[in-house]
Amino acid sequence: MEKLVKIKGRMSRGFKYPIDRVRGVWRDSVLRDLGERSPIFVLGTQKTGSTAIAALLAEATESTVTLDITRSISDTCWQIATKYQLQDFSEFALKYRKEFTRDIVKEPALTYFYNDLKVVFPRARYIMIQRHPLENIRSILNRLKIPGNLPEISFDDWPALIDTPVWRLALNSSWLGRESFNYVEALAQRWVIASEIYLAEPHSFTLIKYEDFLEGKVSRITQLAEAMDLPVRNGIGDSVDKQYQPKGTVVDSRVFFGEENLRVISRICEPVACRFGYEFP
């Protein structure tokens, strides 16, 4: 019996190691293929208009596009696991390799893994979408149906955070290395982090401000296509007013955030926002 157990052990190891080797060869092959591609990544925080801009750019240039890696929405651990080096970013790229094979990839969460993207996709090009922090944060909270003037919230009290737990990461900046005392400060910190990623390497990005996009959608998309060396093949006049994401409610910032939360956003964001030409009330 003891001899039989030893034989079974050797057999199981014999099967395991070839399988591991085969998977290693497959993994290296897939990553090599991904690395040879030159996708355009559309980055920026959530609710900057990035979905509309990526979709219109794809339509105008007849490019394939990923508008959010939706299969990863239920995968609430990958961001923290990657940030804390519990897994390599390449594992995420492997898992969602189909989405990464499109010409244009828009996924806000990837903004905070820009350095990892550069390793896996050395030939990639990048667009950064920027929006005034007050409007950006308000729009996110509108999307989540959370008021902006509360001193703090419990995540378990809000249906959007229960139905889609990954949104909780957007309302907590500590895992990104920035402490925050409430949900509004967390969103402000995330806005600054995304902005600093651009400001650290502005030559690596094509910047488009949401406010400029609204002033002339067709012309801005045409300019963006030229900057990305993509020939414009289609007119997009009939598509520019399509609503790609739930629309927020525009209200006065003092009313929406209240004096205290407005001061918090101004204190954290204004020094960086002014570098993009944004002013605060």
C-alpha positions as CSV (number, residue, x, y, z in Angstrom):
1,M,0.0,0.0,0.0
2,E,2.8,2.4,0.9
3,K,4.5,1.7,-2.4
4,L,1.2,2.3,-4.3
5,V,0.9,5.7,-2.5
6,K,4.4,6.6,-3.6
7,I,3.7,5.7,-7.2
8,K,0.5,7.7,-7.2
9,G,2.5,10.7,-5.8
10,R,5.1,10.4,-8.6
11,M,2.3,10.1,-11.2
12,S,0.5,13.2,-9.9
13,R,3.7,15.2,-10.0
14,G,4.5,14.0,-13.4
15,F,1.1,15.3,-14.7
16,K,1.4,18.6,-12.8
17,Y,4.8,19.8,-14.0
18,P,4.1,19.4,-17.7
19,I,0.8,21.2,-17.3
20,D,2.5,24.0,-15.5
21,R,5.1,24.2,-18.2
22,V,2.4,24.2,-20.9
23,R,0.6,26.9,-19.1
24,G,3.8,28.9,-18.7
25,V,4.5,28.7,-22.5
26,W,0.9,29.7,-23.3
27,R,1.0,32.6,-20.8
28,D,4.3,33.9,-22.3
29,S,2.9,33.6,-25.8
30,V,-0.3,35.5,-25.0
31,L,1.6,38.2,-23.2
32,R,4.0,38.5,-26.1
33,D,1.2,38.9,-28.5
34,L,-0.5,41.5,-26.4
35,G,2.8,43.4,-26.0
36,E,3.2,43.6,-29.8
37,R,-0.1,45.4,-30.1
38,S,-0.5,49.2,-30.0
39,P,-3.8,49.8,-28.4
40,I,-5.0,53.3,-27.4
41,F,-5.9,53.4,-23.8
42,V,-8.5,56.1,-22.7
43,L,-7.8,56.9,-19.1
44,G,-9.2,59.3,-16.5
45,T,-11.5,59.0,-13.5
46,Q,-15.1,57.7,-13.8
47,K,-17.7,60.1,-15.2
48,T,-15.3,62.3,-17.2
49,G,-17.1,61.7,-20.5
50,S,-14.6,59.0,-21.4
51,T,-17.2,56.6,-22.6
52,A,-18.7,59.1,-25.1
53,I,-15.2,60.2,-26.3
54,A,-14.0,56.6,-26.8
55,A,-17.2,55.5,-28.5
56,L,-17.2,58.5,-30.9
57,L,-13.5,58.1,-31.6
58,A,-14.1,54.5,-32.5
59,E,-17.1,55.3,-34.7
60,A,-15.3,58.1,-36.5
61,T,-12.3,55.9,-37.3
62,E,-13.9,52.5,-37.7
63,S,-11.9,51.2,-34.8
64,T,-12.8,48.3,-32.4
65,V,-13.4,49.5,-28.9
66,T,-13.8,48.2,-25.3
67,L,-16.1,50.5,-23.3
68,D,-15.3,49.3,-19.8
69,I,-14.0,45.8,-19.0
70,T,-17.5,44.8,-17.8
71,R,-16.5,41.2,-17.0
72,S,-14.2,42.5,-14.3
73,I,-16.9,44.4,-12.5
74,S,-17.7,41.5,-10.2
75,D,-14.0,40.9,-9.7
76,T,-13.7,43.3,-6.7
77,C,-10.3,42.1,-5.5
78,W,-8.0,42.5,-8.5
79,Q,-7.3,46.2,-8.0
80,I,-6.2,45.8,-4.4
81,A,-4.4,42.5,-5.1
82,T,-2.4,44.1,-7.9
83,K,-1.7,47.3,-6.0
84,Y,-0.3,45.4,-3.0
85,Q,1.6,43.0,-5.4
86,L,-0.4,39.9,-4.4
87,Q,-0.8,39.3,-8.1
88,D,1.0,40.7,-11.1
89,F,-1.0,43.0,-13.4
90,S,-0.2,40.6,-16.3
91,E,-2.6,38.1,-14.7
92,F,-5.4,40.6,-15.1
93,A,-4.4,41.2,-18.7
94,L,-4.4,37.5,-19.4
95,K,-7.8,37.0,-17.8
96,Y,-9.4,39.7,-19.8
97,R,-7.2,39.4,-22.9
98,K,-10.2,39.6,-25.3
99,E,-11.0,43.1,-24.1
100,F,-7.4,44.1,-24.5
101,T,-7.2,43.1,-28.2
102,R,-9.5,46.0,-29.3
103,D,-8.0,49.1,-31.0
104,I,-9.3,51.4,-28.2
105,V,-9.7,50.4,-24.6
106,K,-11.5,52.6,-22.2
107,E,-11.5,51.5,-18.6
108,P,-11.2,54.2,-15.8
109,A,-9.8,51.7,-13.3
110,L,-6.7,51.2,-15.5
111,T,-5.7,54.8,-14.8
112,Y,-4.3,53.8,-11.5
113,F,-2.3,51.1,-13.1
114,Y,-0.6,53.2,-15.8
115,N,2.9,52.0,-14.9
116,D,1.7,48.4,-15.1
117,L,0.1,49.1,-18.5
118,K,3.4,50.4,-19.8
119,V,5.1,47.1,-19.0
120,V,2.5,44.8,-20.5
121,F,1.8,47.1,-23.5
122,P,5.0,48.9,-24.4
123,R,3.7,50.1,-27.7
124,A,0.4,51.5,-26.4
125,R,-0.7,55.1,-26.7
126,Y,-2.7,57.0,-24.1
127,I,-5.5,59.6,-23.9
128,M,-6.2,61.3,-20.6
129,I,-9.7,62.7,-20.1
130,Q,-9.9,65.5,-17.6
131,R,-12.9,67.2,-16.0
132,H,-13.3,69.9,-13.4
133,P,-13.1,68.1,-10.0
134,L,-16.3,69.6,-8.6
135,E,-18.3,68.5,-11.6
136,N,-16.5,65.1,-11.8
137,I,-17.2,64.3,-8.1
138,R,-20.8,65.5,-8.3
139,S,-21.4,63.4,-11.4
140,I,-20.0,60.3,-9.7
141,L,-22.2,60.8,-6.6
142,N,-25.2,61.5,-8.8
143,R,-24.5,58.1,-10.5
144,L,-24.5,56.4,-7.1
145,K,-27.5,58.4,-5.9
146,I,-25.5,59.6,-2.8
147,P,-25.7,63.2,-1.6
148,G,-22.5,65.2,-1.5
149,N,-23.1,67.1,1.7
150,L,-22.9,64.3,4.3
151,P,-20.1,64.2,6.9
152,E,-19.7,60.4,6.3
153,I,-21.6,57.4,5.0
154,S,-21.9,53.7,5.6
155,F,-21.4,51.8,2.4
156,D,-24.0,49.3,3.4
157,D,-26.7,52.0,3.4
158,W,-26.6,52.8,-0.3
159,P,-28.1,50.4,-2.9
160,A,-25.5,51.2,-5.6
161,L,-22.7,50.2,-3.3
162,I,-24.4,47.0,-2.4
163,D,-25.4,46.1,-6.0
164,T,-22.0,46.9,-7.4
165,P,-19.4,46.6,-4.6
166,V,-16.5,47.7,-6.8
167,W,-17.8,51.3,-6.5
168,R,-16.7,51.1,-2.8
169,L,-13.1,51.3,-4.0
170,A,-13.9,54.7,-5.6
171,L,-15.0,56.0,-2.3
172,N,-11.9,54.9,-0.4
173,S,-8.5,56.2,-1.3
174,S,-6.5,54.5,1.4
175,W,-5.6,51.5,-0.8
176,L,-4.1,54.0,-3.3
177,G,-1.9,55.4,-0.5
178,R,-4.0,58.5,0.3
179,E,-5.9,58.6,3.6
180,S,-9.3,60.3,3.6
181,F,-11.7,61.0,6.4
182,N,-14.9,60.6,4.3
183,Y,-16.2,59.6,0.9
184,V,-15.9,63.1,-0.7
185,E,-12.3,63.5,0.3
186,A,-11.6,60.0,-1.1
187,L,-13.0,61.1,-4.5
188,A,-11.0,64.3,-4.3
189,Q,-7.8,62.3,-3.6
190,R,-8.5,60.0,-6.5
191,W,-9.0,62.9,-8.9
192,V,-5.6,64.3,-7.8
193,I,-3.9,61.0,-8.2
194,A,-5.2,60.6,-11.8
195,S,-4.2,64.2,-12.5
196,E,-0.7,63.6,-11.1
197,I,-0.3,60.6,-13.4
198,Y,-0.8,62.8,-16.4
199,L,1.3,65.7,-15.0
200,A,4.2,63.3,-14.3
201,E,4.4,62.4,-18.0
202,P,2.4,64.9,-20.1
203,H,4.4,64.0,-23.2
204,S,3.0,60.4,-22.9
205,F,-0.6,61.4,-23.2
206,T,-3.0,63.3,-25.4
207,L,-5.0,65.4,-23.1
208,I,-8.7,66.2,-23.7
209,K,-10.8,68.2,-21.3
210,Y,-14.4,67.3,-21.1
211,E,-15.4,71.0,-21.1
212,D,-13.6,71.5,-24.4
213,F,-15.2,68.4,-25.8
214,L,-18.7,69.8,-25.0
215,E,-17.9,73.0,-26.9
216,G,-17.3,71.2,-30.2
217,K,-17.7,67.4,-30.1
218,V,-17.2,66.7,-33.8
219,S,-14.1,69.0,-34.1
220,R,-12.6,67.6,-30.9
221,I,-13.0,64.0,-32.0
222,T,-11.5,64.9,-35.4
223,Q,-8.5,66.5,-33.6
224,L,-8.2,63.5,-31.3
225,A,-8.2,61.1,-34.3
226,E,-5.4,63.1,-35.9
227,A,-3.4,63.1,-32.8
228,M,-3.7,59.3,-32.6
229,D,-2.8,58.9,-36.3
230,L,-6.2,57.4,-37.0
231,P,-7.9,58.3,-40.3
232,V,-11.5,59.6,-40.0
233,R,-13.7,57.4,-42.1
234,N,-17.2,58.2,-40.7
235,G,-19.2,61.3,-39.9
236,I,-20.4,61.3,-36.3
237,G,-22.9,64.2,-36.4
238,D,-25.9,62.0,-35.7
239,S,-24.2,60.3,-32.7
240,V,-22.6,63.2,-30.7
241,D,-25.7,63.7,-28.5
242,K,-26.2,60.1,-27.7
243,Q,-26.3,59.5,-23.9
244,Y,-23.7,56.8,-23.2
245,Q,-23.9,57.0,-19.4
246,P,-26.7,58.1,-16.9
247,K,-26.8,61.8,-16.9
248,G,-26.2,63.7,-13.6
249,T,-28.1,66.6,-12.2
250,V,-26.3,70.0,-12.4
251,V,-26.7,72.0,-9.3
252,D,-24.7,74.8,-7.5
253,S,-21.6,73.3,-5.9
254,R,-22.3,75.0,-2.6
255,V,-25.7,73.5,-2.5
256,F,-24.7,70.0,-3.5
257,F,-21.6,69.6,-1.3
258,G,-22.3,72.0,1.5
259,E,-19.7,74.4,2.8
260,E,-17.5,71.8,4.6
261,N,-17.2,69.2,1.8
262,L,-16.7,72.0,-0.7
263,R,-13.8,73.3,1.4
264,V,-12.3,69.8,1.5
265,I,-12.4,69.4,-2.3
266,S,-11.0,72.9,-2.8
267,R,-8.1,72.3,-0.4
268,I,-7.1,69.0,-2.0
269,C,-7.8,69.6,-5.7
270,E,-7.3,73.3,-6.3
271,P,-3.5,73.3,-6.4
272,V,-3.5,70.7,-9.1
273,A,-6.7,71.8,-10.8
274,C,-5.3,75.3,-11.5
275,R,-2.7,73.6,-13.7
276,F,-5.5,72.5,-16.0
277,G,-7.0,76.0,-16.0
278,Y,-9.8,75.1,-13.6
279,E,-11.1,77.7,-11.1
280,F,-13.0,77.3,-7.9
281,P,-15.9,79.4,-6.5
